[in-house]
Amino acid sequence: MAPLLRFEEPHARLQDSYRDLIREFRDAGEPLIPFPLTFPNDDFPGFLARLAACARGEGLPPGFVPHSTYWLVSDDVVVGVA
């Protein structure tokens, strides 16, 4: 049976898995797309607050529109970002 995939709003419980995903991209020399993957996440609560602010349209660079970020999760592992 294939693993269940689901979209979740970013949250602290999967911060290690999210960081592992970023590390895998970097180790493979892949670009960090979508661009929220480039946001610093050393301060994870601050990172989550920034994502929430982006969804509300707060603190965006000129020309940007509000945008939401979701994690694609399988078996409590972040496998993608949209």
N, CA, C and O atoms as a DFTB+ gen file, in Angstrom:
328 C
 N C O
     1  1       0.844      -1.172       0.000
     2  2       0.000       0.000       0.000
     3  2       0.897       1.245       0.000
     4  3       1.858       1.321       0.765
     5  1       0.584       2.199      -0.842
     6  2       1.360       3.440      -0.939
     7  2       1.162       4.276       0.318
     8  3       0.084       4.256       0.910
     9  1       2.196       5.012       0.732
    10  2       2.055       5.863       1.914
    11  2       1.051       6.979       1.652
    12  3       0.913       7.456       0.525
    13  1       0.365       7.380       2.691
    14  2      -0.605       8.463       2.615
    15  2       0.132       9.801       2.553
    16  3       0.983      10.083       3.397
    17  1      -0.190      10.612       1.567
    18  2       0.371      11.950       1.445
    19  2      -0.693      12.955       1.833
    20  3      -1.868      12.787       1.508
    21  1      -0.275      13.999       2.529
    22  2      -1.228      15.038       2.909
    23  2      -0.498      16.375       2.966
    24  3       0.705      16.427       3.223
    25  1      -1.234      17.447       2.724
    26  2      -0.693      18.786       2.895
    27  2      -0.972      19.244       4.316
    28  3      -2.072      19.054       4.835
    29  1       0.037      19.852       4.944
    30  2      -0.116      20.403       6.286
    31  2       0.446      21.810       6.304
    32  3       1.389      22.123       5.578
    33  1      -0.135      22.649       7.129
    34  2       0.482      23.943       7.381
    35  2       1.770      23.686       8.156
    36  3       1.815      22.782       8.991
    37  1       2.807      24.458       7.896
    38  2       4.066      24.268       8.634
    39  2       3.857      24.382      10.142
    40  3       3.080      25.213      10.613
    41  1       4.556      23.542      10.885
    42  2       4.440      23.553      12.349
    43  2       5.734      23.025      12.961
    44  3       6.547      22.386      12.292
    45  1       5.897      23.307      14.236
    46  2       7.154      23.009      14.936
    47  2       7.419      21.517      15.097
    48  3       8.580      21.114      15.172
    49  1       6.389      20.691      15.152
    50  2       6.595      19.261      15.411
    51  2       7.472      18.603      14.342
    52  3       8.196      17.651      14.635
    53  1       7.410      19.107      13.100
    54  2       8.199      18.512      12.023
    55  2       9.398      19.374      11.622
    56  3       9.891      19.273      10.499
    57  1       9.863      20.217      12.537
    58  2      10.981      21.100      12.178
    59  2      12.235      20.322      11.786
    60  3      12.924      20.722      10.847
    61  1      12.548      19.243      12.463
    62  2      13.742      18.469      12.107
    63  2      13.597      17.859      10.711
    64  3      14.550      17.856       9.931
    65  1      12.424      17.351      10.403
    66  2      12.192      16.778       9.084
    67  2      12.286      17.851       8.004
    68  3      12.851      17.611       6.936
    69  1      11.733      19.038       8.280
    70  2      11.829      20.143       7.322
    71  2      13.297      20.508       7.079
    72  3      13.714      20.694       5.936
    73  1      14.056      20.606       8.136
    74  2      15.480      20.942       7.993
    75  2      16.231      19.841       7.229
    76  3      17.147      20.138       6.462
    77  1      15.853      18.591       7.433
    78  2      16.460      17.494       6.674
    79  2      16.167      17.660       5.180
    80  3      17.040      17.420       4.345
    81  1      14.950      18.067       4.847
    82  2      14.584      18.288       3.449
    83  2      15.464      19.379       2.831
    84  3      15.970      19.216       1.721
    85  1      15.644      20.480       3.545
    86  2      16.494      21.575       3.057
    87  2      17.920      21.063       2.845
    88  3      18.553      21.363       1.833
    89  1      18.411      20.299       3.800
    90  2      19.774      19.754       3.710
    91  2      19.912      18.839       2.491
    92  3      20.922      18.893       1.789
    93  1      18.908      18.001       2.235
    94  2      18.940      17.117       1.069
    95  2      19.008      17.920      -0.234
    96  3      19.771      17.581      -1.138
    97  1      18.212      18.980      -0.323
    98  2      18.250      19.837      -1.518
    99  2      19.652      20.410      -1.703
   100  3      20.222      20.351      -2.792
   101  1      20.193      20.960      -0.631
   102  2      21.520      21.591      -0.727
   103  2      22.600      20.573      -1.063
   104  3      23.450      20.828      -1.916
   105  1      22.574      19.417      -0.397
   106  2      23.574      18.377      -0.655
   107  2      23.536      17.894      -2.108
   108  3      24.566      17.519      -2.668
   109  1      22.344      17.905      -2.714
   110  2      22.185      17.465      -4.100
   111  2      22.449      18.598      -5.094
   112  3      22.422      18.384      -6.306
   113  1      22.704      19.807      -4.575
   114  2      22.939      20.949      -5.457
   115  2      21.679      21.441      -6.144
   116  3      21.753      22.100      -7.181
   117  1      20.526      21.128      -5.577
   118  2      19.244      21.534      -6.153
   119  2      18.880      22.946      -5.708
   120  3      19.222      23.346      -4.596
   121  1      18.196      23.704      -6.555
   122  2      17.733      25.035      -6.139
   123  2      16.636      24.901      -5.092
   124  3      15.872      23.936      -5.088
   125  1      16.577      25.876      -4.218
   126  2      15.552      25.873      -3.173
   127  2      14.300      26.549      -3.730
   128  3      14.139      27.767      -3.657
   129  1      13.425      25.719      -4.285
   130  2      12.177      26.179      -4.879
   131  2      11.058      25.367      -4.250
   132  3      11.156      24.142      -4.184
   133  1       9.999      26.015      -3.787
   134  2       9.633      27.409      -3.887
   135  2      10.473      28.289      -2.963
   136  3      11.120      27.804      -2.035
   137  1      10.447      29.582      -3.236
   138  2      11.356      30.516      -2.561
   139  2      11.251      30.531      -1.042
   140  3      12.254      30.848      -0.404
   141  1      10.105      30.211      -0.397
   142  2      10.122      30.181       1.074
   143  2      11.127      29.181       1.650
   144  3      11.490      29.276       2.822
   145  1      11.581      28.221       0.830
   146  2      12.623      27.309       1.313
   147  2      13.915      28.061       1.624
   148  3      14.751      27.561       2.376
   149  1      14.088      29.247       1.059
   150  2      15.300      30.032       1.311
   151  2      15.215      30.841       2.599
   152  3      16.220      31.404       3.031
   153  1      14.046      30.913       3.219
   154  2      13.910      31.692       4.448
   155  2      14.746      31.049       5.555
   156  3      14.692      29.833       5.734
   157  1      15.513      31.841       6.295
   158  2      16.270      31.285       7.428
   159  2      15.322      30.598       8.416
   160  3      14.217      31.082       8.660
   161  1      15.762      29.468       8.983
   162  2      14.898      28.751       9.929
   163  2      15.619      28.364      11.216
   164  3      15.170      27.476      11.941
   165  1      16.745      29.036      11.499
   166  2      17.441      28.765      12.765
   167  2      16.547      29.069      13.957
   168  3      16.544      28.331      14.942
   169  1      15.787      30.158      13.867
   170  2      14.776      30.511      14.867
   171  2      13.452      29.985      14.309
   172  3      12.743      30.700      13.601
   173  1      13.123      28.734      14.632
   174  2      11.975      28.109      13.979
   175  2      10.655      28.802      14.298
   176  3       9.835      28.959      13.393
   177  1      10.403      29.228      15.549
   178  2       9.169      29.982      15.794
   179  2       9.117      31.269      14.948
   180  3       8.055      31.643      14.450
   181  1      10.256      31.934      14.793
   182  2      10.305      33.126      13.949
   183  2      10.041      32.790      12.488
   184  3       9.360      33.540      11.788
   185  1      10.577      31.670      12.030
   186  2      10.346      31.196      10.670
   187  2       8.854      30.937      10.446
   188  3       8.293      31.370       9.439
   189  1       8.213      30.235      11.379
   190  2       6.785      29.960      11.258
   191  2       5.981      31.254      11.278
   192  3       4.997      31.384      10.551
   193  1       6.395      32.215      12.108
   194  2       5.714      33.508      12.155
   195  2       5.856      34.236      10.820
   196  3       4.913      34.886      10.367
   197  1       7.009      34.134      10.195
   198  2       7.209      34.781       8.893
   199  2       6.296      34.157       7.840
   200  3       5.694      34.880       7.045
   201  1       6.183      32.837       7.821
   202  2       5.289      32.185       6.870
   203  2       3.839      32.623       7.089
   204  3       3.107      32.871       6.130
   205  1       3.432      32.713       8.354
   206  2       2.066      33.152       8.667
   207  2       1.854      34.598       8.227
   208  3       0.791      34.938       7.708
   209  1       2.859      35.451       8.432
   210  2       2.757      36.853       8.006
   211  2       2.644      36.946       6.486
   212  3       1.876      37.758       5.970
   213  1       3.401      36.125       5.773
   214  2       3.313      36.114       4.302
   215  2       1.898      35.758       3.854
   216  3       1.386      36.339       2.897
   217  1       1.271      34.814       4.536
   218  2      -0.091      34.406       4.183
   219  2      -1.087      35.534       4.420
   220  3      -2.099      35.632       3.727
   221  1      -0.797      36.386       5.404
   222  2      -1.666      37.530       5.687
   223  2      -1.311      38.746       4.838
   224  3      -2.009      39.759       4.880
   225  1      -0.228      38.650       4.069
   226  2       0.192      39.768       3.233
   227  2       1.017      40.799       3.967
   228  3       1.150      41.931       3.502
   229  1       1.574      40.426       5.108
   230  2       2.345      41.366       5.931
   231  2       3.837      41.219       5.659
   232  3       4.353      40.107       5.551
   233  1       4.533      42.368       5.550
   234  2       5.978      42.364       5.414
   235  2       6.484      41.833       4.084
   236  3       7.612      41.347       4.003
   237  1       5.679      41.918       3.057
   238  2       6.073      41.405       1.743
   239  2       6.883      42.441       0.970
   240  3       6.658      43.642       1.123
   241  1       7.809      41.994       0.154
   242  2       8.539      42.928      -0.710
   243  2       7.579      43.557      -1.723
   244  3       6.529      42.985      -2.016
   245  1       7.928      44.720      -2.255
   246  2       7.087      45.343      -3.285
   247  2       6.842      44.381      -4.444
   248  3       7.755      43.690      -4.897
   249  1       5.606      44.349      -4.913
   250  2       5.244      43.502      -6.035
   251  2       4.808      42.099      -5.649
   252  3       4.319      41.359      -6.503
   253  1       4.970      41.710      -4.392
   254  2       4.550      40.384      -3.948
   255  2       3.100      40.425      -3.476
   256  3       2.603      41.466      -3.045
   257  1       2.446      39.301      -3.561
   258  2       1.080      39.159      -3.070
   259  2       1.087      38.160      -1.919
   260  3       2.035      37.386      -1.787
   261  1       0.048      38.161      -1.081
   262  2      -0.012      37.173      -0.007
   263  2       0.108      35.761      -0.576
   264  3      -0.429      35.460      -1.642
   265  1       0.817      34.910       0.146
   266  2       1.008      33.533      -0.315
   267  2       1.105      32.603       0.883
   268  3       1.676      32.952       1.916
   269  1       0.543      31.428       0.727
   270  2       0.569      30.415       1.784
   271  2       1.557      29.324       1.422
   272  3       1.750      29.008       0.248
   273  1       2.174      28.757       2.431
   274  2       3.113      27.651       2.259
   275  2       2.539      26.421       2.954
   276  3       2.052      26.497       4.082
   277  1       2.605      25.290       2.262
   278  2       2.163      24.025       2.833
   279  2       3.266      22.992       2.669
   280  3       4.051      23.041       1.722
   281  1       3.309      22.066       3.598
   282  2       4.250      20.950       3.513
   283  2       3.498      19.729       3.012
   284  3       2.372      19.464       3.433
   285  1       4.128      18.989       2.111
   286  2       3.626      17.684       1.706
   287  2       4.282      16.679       2.641
   288  3       5.508      16.577       2.691
   289  1       3.464      15.937       3.381
   290  2       3.953      15.073       4.451
   291  2       3.534      13.631       4.184
   292  3       2.397      13.354       3.804
   293  1       4.483      12.724       4.394
   294  2       4.219      11.285       4.292
   295  2       4.843      10.621       5.513
   296  3       6.043      10.748       5.756
   297  1       4.028       9.922       6.267
   298  2       4.534       9.218       7.468
   299  2       5.340      10.146       8.372
   300  3       6.420       9.783       8.839
   301  1       4.816      11.336       8.616
   302  2       5.454      12.347       9.468
   303  2       6.832      12.779       8.967
   304  3       7.698      13.142       9.763
   305  1       7.032      12.742       7.662
   306  2       8.259      13.217       7.030
   307  2       7.867      14.253       5.982
   308  3       7.013      13.996       5.133
   309  1       8.494      15.424       6.048
   310  2       8.244      16.453       5.036
   311  2       8.953      16.028       3.763
   312  3      10.177      15.904       3.735
   313  1       8.168      15.804       2.696
   314  2       8.739      15.328       1.441
   315  2       8.647      16.380       0.333
   316  3       9.192      16.184      -0.753
   317  1       7.967      17.483       0.599
   318  2       7.857      18.535      -0.392
   319  2       7.251      19.782       0.213
   320  3       6.716      19.755       1.321
   321  1       7.339      20.873      -0.522
   322  2       6.813      22.161      -0.068
   323  2       6.090      22.803      -1.247
   324  3       6.577      22.785      -2.377
   325  1       4.934      23.363      -0.967
   326  2       4.146      24.055      -1.995
   327  2       3.619      25.356      -1.440
   328  3       2.929      26.093      -2.144
